[in-house]
Amino acid sequence: MKSLSIRVGSESTSIAASAGRDRYRVAPIILKENVMINPSKKEVSLGFIGLGNMGLPMATNLLKAGYQLRVYNRTANKAEPLIAGGARSVSSPSDVIEPGGIVFSMLADDVAIESIAGSNSDFVDRFAGGGIHVSMSTIAPQTARDLAEHHAKRGVAYLAAPVIGRPDRAAAGTLFILLAGESNAKQMVEPLLKNLGQRIFDFGEKPWQANVAKLVVNFNIAAAIESMAEAFTLAEKEEIPRLKIAELLSETLFSGPVYKGYGDLVARHQSEPAGFRLRLGWKDMRLVLQVAQESETPMPIGSLLGNRFLSALAKNRADLDWSALALGASDDAGLTP
């Protein structure tokens, strides 16, 4: 099989420093002459790491699109549906990599991706001074900065591509993808990402800015859940059905997917099965508050939400869907779902 390869220009193979918070710059990536900008399915095989609620349907869509796929998951039996479809399961994260290849990762948190792609030098070395790592995890911007530097030192392009959407959207290929990193690398992976999402939002050449954007989105979702919870609880106390208010809001001034989708879950107190676990929502809210502190940005609503998450964790709700955050408003009002 013909493999795809990229390299970083020898004149600037590291992250450069400049003044201010945005003091990092990703080294430019130069495509080798024999690499096509839009690789065909026959010319590229892909690696995919992380087959959880989101990763499995995403990898499935790449496989269905006709790409050859090498997959890794810590719990190996999660790969069985993909193996049945023609994917090859490997025994370590580094084994998904071919020299100069393209690898996607969809992992739960900073610790998971750092243990695979950061502290493990074998991972980036396997790219052999080329290739692209597309990280689709929601992680701290600083972690993304560190990973971008770590990859660039070894001539590997690092792209951040966190997604908006729950597992049903991942399965349907209708995610929204927030993409950032070096432009040549983005151009190469965009045909692949179109199998995963309905729209790609480009946040420039600094990978960590896509992670900031994703945290902003998740903050707004959590704020909407809390807002709906308080509104529905007020209506319930006045003997108005919660579902009636959910219908009113989602069919009039708040007709977006958050109020339509989460509104129904919040109104029904439906937090199982968990599409996105509350413990992961708390991880994202901690990252929001961390970035806010580092940038000296007051976020009073963020502080309130942080306390809601802590209360939910104390009540053993960590593995429920993060819409269970809404139970806090009912608890405060003396209502038992």
Steps between C-alpha positions, in 0.01 A plus 500: 500500500618851420534696822449871554779698657556854615799665657577816686740744336846460648538871543226517766431170666400630841243718667620858509435738787372856479340747739159465665274203573512388136874450519507180299521448127476166325779437254388501136451159343620432149340225295732269317471516123340157464217567745159585364300773669178297481601136552272234360374213712738260330803715579462544875449270794407651830555440870232563761552498878210501746179308433267635767151641455628753247809335354331176394234658275757742357740219413207304357420785262858512373489125443166525320645773279749245367818586690729233638508534876730388780337544839600492864292506816606424855205260525575293193154348449362846419671458161305187407233676286777674305699180454187340358489787249861455391700708746817365660529512877847559650639444847647844575421861403827538309414201281225696323767725347664456162794724406364824362144388573189659649372406845184610677460486877179541700589464868326591823734756652841663522655214697397246235640691203818605681574142599467387138628788291693717744717313746529200265771603252447179301166638381631801309819317398287243314394773254865506388527874460170551322129437530207661675344439840140625519397531865122516536495500880377785718813593694664799665646758259834469680503125438440568131789750499730244658394227257544730200854579612579135571382394154665787313841420648478164324359630173142388563198725442260530792142609431228561756151402381260474796141437405153619592233233519388194692548134397189500279646784294835323486326191359312711245816683393344835589744630759634854494879498493719780641828478312827683563862448404739538208315575177663233281421230753141623530463488124609138500258382770193699402380236246519244780320721752212548261410136568456587866325834505258727321714812537859590584574826684856618440661670801832581341850360534531476880361160602415602857254764381266224380511360855411841646207521257378155605512596867298812422237283330479256792472788746201629307336155494543464877362851553198414285440180700506699825276771354244246383518316832418814695223604261338155492521473878330838546221391263465165679462674836214697345339179371598547134635181340872514432454356153257779415763763575761301309268500199431872538866595507622264228216583262524879532804709593742217586468265204861384482622143556602557864156609612330239284728209593603575855168670574319170468757320718487770768121515498474124543791470744639244255869448564547141384645371278785746523598648166756722675575414861470765766855428620627606155285813512666585831841447338408752230360749750822480703691578180271797429561640848872433470528694174285778647733528799813498284360772273348703790150463358222512762232236433231520772275252319795269459559505876135414562521212255817374663316474832208323331741240363663450838160452663401246234824307552439495876158345429653214297383631163841485330404226253163644405462712189615853572141619458470367859658833591139625484401288800669756723227758440233245594694402811521864610126548449408197708382299200593135469510377136 
